[in-house]
Amino acid sequence: MKPSLRSLTVATALATTAVSSPVNDEIASPGAVKFDFHGLMHVARTRSEKLASDFSTSVGEIFDDIFDGPDDKVKAASRAGSDFLQDNTSVGPEVSAVPSAAPANIVNSNVSLTTGYNFYLTNITVGSPPQDIEVGLDTGSPYLWVFGPETSYNNAPRFFPNQSTTFHSSNQSFTGLYGAGGVFGTWGQDNIGIKGAEVNQFPFGVINQYDLASGVPGLLGVGPNSNLTNETYANLPEALYRQGVTKSPAFSVFLDSGSSDGSVIFGGVDKAKFQEPVYVYDIAKTGSEPTYYYQLALSSLALNNGSSYDVFGPAVLDTGSPFSQLPPGFVNQVGQGLGFTYYDKYQCWYKAANYTGPIPDESITMTFGQFNVEIPIEDLIIPGEYMWAQDGPAGAENVQALGLMGTRSYLIGDHLFKHAYVTFNSLAGKIYLAQAVPSSSSDIVDLVGSDFPGAVAGVNNGSSTDPYQSFTYTTLTPIATPTASTGNSNSIITNSISTMVTSAPLFYSAT
């Protein structure tokens, strides 16, 4: 029987032993790891230091402890999970892969789209001999977790530690919280396989208890490790680099604006999917806090290339959200212009039943220093339940909403990645932006160390403040550039990613 979160008291701790052994950054590596994927993932975060170490309260009470501002509570409530997918029977959709023509050192696959879900899913293997596991890809947390043998969650694949000769348990607790529940287990280490590449003794959570309505069969976090502990922890992109699988800890994300296809490439970029110039930015952080997210300074917003709406503060770049959080004044300007109806509980706009007009051929422009990206309004129209889960306005079932929420803290969702090619490098503290180019062709090249050849500065280093936000740029110590090639000769590897849908957000915790 699955335990109730309301009755659980769980101490959270990051395993002191479940940590990748430090590896000299001078280790060289042969190439890039590429995933093809479809769809989008809706995952929200909070600052992990806000999470209490003991959870013996209800989900609603947990939110009160986690968030310290009214807008934060609005964000939590808007993502408070949904039961509308509890009857999901397709946690592990079938994926058909067809190898395409590619150079000898590239394994490139096309995948078929499985509709009706809202997670990027990818296949990995865990343990020795390898056990096949399907997990959601998450840019907002750095951790991997899988369901253990004691669980029976929605037919999700399970990992059996006693069947792996290379598994090591730390007996330290692991906690991942969703708006409508959570997952609880212990930290362990084992070998993780990604389409022929392998990371040795990678730390991850083995889940043995859950109260969860999201439908995700497991989670592979690729976000910044954020200095959450004093221990050395390498997320997957960093581990691939340090163990010689890739030449760089960077990874790039592309969503095709003309379809549901896309890709994420670890250790490289696809030059056929963007046009120069490429702009480089330091990952921004709020005040003196550690960098918990991939975020940078959002300079201004404009509707239909009109008067700019100046913005002060960093914005999180989140592939895992189908909507964006932007200043209320700008969101209201767009919603009113569309003739949508305002829902004040979640500070958003929706297409009411009496709405008769077509969605206008308009766009918003987001400016990040020197880089401008134009996003059509039609790309911002999403199912209303993505905004409010099951707590929507009366009579607004199965309606469409504007995928913008008015808040004083900023987040840019997946629609950015349909029009901008984005590369992240958490070790170097860099984010790279370029104009995306829809293309069925590929020209995948390796990145080396912290270098992105030809990138130009997107903004001058500095600081700025307003009454609600303050930010400074943080530049991490550059990582060493490998000088020799070692490791797997199959340098670029493609894995298949399919689609799931949920409104239940993930909050990660490790203390």
Secondary structure, 3 states (H helix, E strand, C coil): CCCCHHHCCEECCCCCCCCCCCCCCCCCCCECEEEEEECCCCCCCCCHHHCCCEECCCHHHHHHHHCCCHHHHHHHHHCCCCCCCCCCCCCCCCCCEEECCCCCCEECEEECCCCCCCCEEEEEEECCCCEEEEEEEECCCCCEEEECCCCCCCCCCECCHHHCCCCEEEEEEEEEEECCEEEEEEEEEEEEEECCEEEEEEEEEEEEEEECCCCCCEEEECCCCCCCCCCCCCCHHHHHHHCCCECCCCEEEEECCCCCEEEEEECEEEHHHEEEEEEEEECEEECCCCCCCCEEECCEEEECCCCCEECCCEEEECCCCCCEEECHHHHHHHHHHHCCEEECCCCEEECCCCCCCCCCCCEEEEEECCEEEEEEHHHHEEECHHHHCCCCCCCCCCCEEECEEECCCEEECHHHHHCEEEEEECCCCEEEEEEECCCCCCCEEECECCECCCCEECCCCCEEECCCCEEEECCCCCCCCCCCCCCCCCCEEEEEEEECCCCCCEEEECC
